[in-house]
């Protein structure tokens, strides 16, 4: 069953406890908001140690750079 929350007059939303517990979100955690059509995608900002090894196997040569796009 979907969980809902209400936007306050200060434009704040409390994340329901069931959602926080399921996703293991903690107080003080930083989030990023990505606009998507008529909604928004909210995701926790990863910690540096969580990004270790994310590019394993990536090519070090012959890749497109920002200068190649235009």
MARBA-3410 file (N, C-alpha, C, O; in Angstrom, 1 decimal):
70
0.8,-1.2,0.0,0.0,0.0,0.0,0.9,1.2,0.0,1.8,1.3,0.8 ~ 0.6,2.2,-0.9,1.4,3.4,-0.9,1.3,4.2,0.4,0.2,4.2,1.0 ~ 2.4,4.9,0.7,2.4,5.7,1.9,2.4,7.2,1.4,3.1,7.5,0.4 ~ 1.6,8.0,2.1,1.5,9.4,1.7,2.1,10.4,2.8,2.2,10.0,3.9 ~ 2.4,11.6,2.4,2.8,12.6,3.3,2.3,13.9,2.8,1.9,14.0,1.6
2.1,14.9,3.6,1.6,16.2,3.3,2.6,17.3,3.3,3.4,17.3,4.3 ~ 2.7,18.2,2.3,3.6,19.3,2.3,3.1,20.3,3.3,2.0,20.8,3.2 ~ 4.0,20.8,4.2,3.6,21.8,5.2,3.7,23.2,4.6,4.1,23.4,3.5 ~ 3.2,24.1,5.4,3.2,25.5,5.0,4.7,26.1,4.8,4.9,27.1,4.2 ~ 5.6,25.4,5.4,7.1,25.7,5.3,7.7,24.9,4.2,9.0,24.9,4.1
6.9,24.2,3.4,7.4,23.4,2.3,8.3,22.2,2.7,9.3,21.9,2.1 ~ 7.9,21.6,3.8,8.6,20.5,4.4,7.7,19.2,4.3,6.5,19.3,4.4 ~ 8.3,18.1,4.1,7.6,16.8,4.1,8.3,15.9,5.1,9.6,15.8,5.1 ~ 7.6,15.2,5.9,8.1,14.2,6.8,8.1,12.8,6.1,7.0,12.5,5.6 ~ 9.2,12.2,6.0,9.2,10.8,5.4,8.6,9.8,6.4,9.1,9.7,7.5
7.6,9.1,6.0,7.0,8.1,6.9,8.0,7.1,7.4,8.9,6.7,6.8 ~ 7.7,6.7,8.7,8.7,5.8,9.4,8.9,4.5,8.6,10.0,4.0,8.6 ~ 7.8,4.0,8.1,7.9,2.7,7.4,8.9,2.8,6.2,9.7,1.9,5.9 ~ 8.9,3.9,5.5,9.8,4.2,4.3,11.2,4.3,4.8,12.1,3.7,4.3 ~ 11.4,5.1,5.9,12.7,5.4,6.4,13.4,4.0,6.9,14.5,3.8,6.6
12.6,3.2,7.6,13.1,2.0,8.1,13.4,1.0,6.9,14.5,0.3,7.0 ~ 12.6,0.9,5.9,12.8,0.0,4.8,14.0,0.4,4.0,14.8,-0.5,3.6 ~ 14.3,1.7,3.9,15.4,2.1,3.1,16.6,2.5,3.9,17.7,2.9,3.4 ~ 16.5,2.3,5.2,17.6,2.5,6.2,18.1,3.9,6.1,19.3,4.2,6.2 ~ 17.2,4.9,6.0,17.6,6.3,6.0,17.7,6.8,7.4,16.9,6.4,8.3
18.7,7.7,7.6,19.0,8.2,9.0,18.9,9.7,9.0,19.0,10.4,8.0 ~ 18.7,10.2,10.2,18.6,11.7,10.4,19.9,12.3,10.0,21.0,11.7,10.3 ~ 19.9,13.4,9.3,21.1,14.1,8.9,21.7,13.6,7.5,22.6,14.2,7.0 ~ 21.1,12.6,7.0,21.5,12.1,5.7,21.1,13.1,4.6,20.1,13.7,4.6 ~ 22.0,13.3,3.6,21.8,14.3,2.5,21.2,13.6,1.3,21.5,12.4,1.0
20.2,14.3,0.7,19.5,13.8,-0.5,19.6,14.7,-1.7,19.9,15.9,-1.5 ~ 19.4,14.2,-2.8,19.4,14.9,-4.1,18.0,14.8,-4.6,17.4,13.7,-4.5 ~ 17.5,15.9,-5.2,16.1,15.9,-5.8,16.3,16.1,-7.3,16.9,17.1,-7.8 ~ 15.7,15.2,-8.1,15.9,15.2,-9.6,14.4,15.3,-10.1,13.6,14.4,-10.0 ~ 14.1,16.5,-10.8,12.8,16.7,-11.4,12.6,15.6,-12.5,13.4,15.4,-13.3
11.4,15.0,-12.5,11.0,14.0,-13.4,9.5,14.3,-13.8,8.6,14.0,-13.1 ~ 9.3,14.8,-15.1,8.0,15.1,-15.5,7.2,16.0,-14.5,7.6,17.1,-14.3 ~ 6.2,15.4,-13.9,5.3,16.1,-13.0,5.7,15.7,-11.5,5.0,16.1,-10.6 ~ 6.8,15.0,-11.3,7.1,14.6,-10.0,8.6,14.8,-9.8,9.2,15.6,-10.4 ~ 9.1,14.1,-8.8,10.5,14.3,-8.4,11.1,13.0,-7.9,10.4,12.3,-7.2
12.3,12.7,-8.3,13.0,11.5,-7.8,13.9,12.0,-6.6,14.8,12.9,-6.8 ~ 13.8,11.4,-5.5,14.6,11.7,-4.3,15.5,10.6,-4.0,15.0,9.5,-3.8 ~ 16.8,10.8,-4.0,17.8,9.7,-3.7,18.8,10.2,-2.7,19.2,11.4,-2.7 ~ 19.3,9.3,-1.8,20.4,9.7,-0.9,21.6,9.9,-1.7,22.0,9.2,-2.6 ~ 22.4,11.0,-1.3,23.7,11.2,-1.9,24.7,10.2,-1.3,24.8,10.0,-0.1
25.3,9.4,-2.2,26.2,8.3,-1.7,27.4,8.9,-1.0,27.9,10.0,-1.3 ~ 27.9,8.1,-0.1,29.2,8.5,0.6,30.3,8.1,-0.3,30.2,7.2,-1.1 ~ 31.5,8.7,-0.1,32.6,8.5,-1.0,33.0,7.0,-1.0,33.3,6.5,-2.0 ~ 33.0,6.4,0.2,33.4,4.9,0.2,32.4,4.0,-0.5,32.8,2.9,-0.9 ~ 31.2,4.5,-0.7,30.2,3.7,-1.4,30.5,3.7,-2.9,30.0,2.9,-3.7
31.2,4.7,-3.4,31.6,4.9,-4.8,32.8,4.1,-5.2,33.2,4.1,-6.4 ~ 33.6,3.6,-4.2,34.8,2.9,-4.5,34.5,1.7,-5.4,33.7,0.9,-5.1 ~ 35.3,1.6,-6.5,35.1,0.5,-7.5,34.0,0.7,-8.5,33.8,-0.3,-9.3 ~ 33.3,1.8,-8.5,32.1,1.9,-9.4,32.5,1.9,-10.8,31.7,1.6,-11.7 ~ 33.7,2.3,-11.2,34.2,2.4,-12.5,35.1,1.3,-12.9,35.9,1.4,-13.9
35.1,0.2,-12.1,36.0,-0.9,-12.4,35.7,-1.5,-13.8,34.6,-1.7,-14.2 ~ 36.8,-1.6,-14.6,36.7,-2.1,-15.9,36.4,-1.0,-17.0,36.3,-1.4,-18.2 ~ 36.3,0.2,-16.5,36.1,1.3,-17.5,37.3,1.5,-18.3,38.5,1.3,-17.9 ~ 37.1,1.9,-19.6,38.2,2.2,-20.5,39.0,3.4,-20.1,38.3,4.4,-19.7 ~ 40.3,3.4,-20.1,41.1,4.6,-19.7,41.5,5.4,-20.9,41.9,6.6,-20.8
41.3,4.8,-22.1,41.7,5.5,-23.3,40.5,5.4,-24.3,39.6,4.6,-24.1 ~ 40.5,6.3,-25.3,39.5,6.3,-26.3,38.1,6.4,-25.8,37.2,5.6,-26.1 ~ 37.8,7.4,-25.0,36.5,7.7,-24.4,36.1,9.1,-24.9,37.0,10.0,-25.2 ~ 34.8,9.4,-24.9,34.4,10.7,-25.2,34.5,11.7,-24.0,34.2,11.3,-22.9 ~ 35.0,12.9,-24.3,35.1,13.9,-23.3,34.1,15.0,-23.5,33.5,15.0,-24.6
33.9,15.9,-22.6,32.9,17.0,-22.8,33.3,17.8,-24.1,32.4,18.4,-24.7 ~ 34.6,17.9,-24.4,35.1,18.7,-25.5,34.6,18.0,-26.8,34.5,18.7,-27.9 ~ 34.3,16.7,-26.8,33.9,16.0,-28.0,32.4,16.1,-28.3,32.0,15.7,-29.4 ~ 31.6,16.7,-27.5,30.2,16.7,-27.6,29.7,17.8,-28.6,28.6,17.5,-29.1 ~ 30.3,18.9,-28.8,29.8,19.9,-29.6,30.8,20.3,-30.7,30.6,21.2,-31.5
END
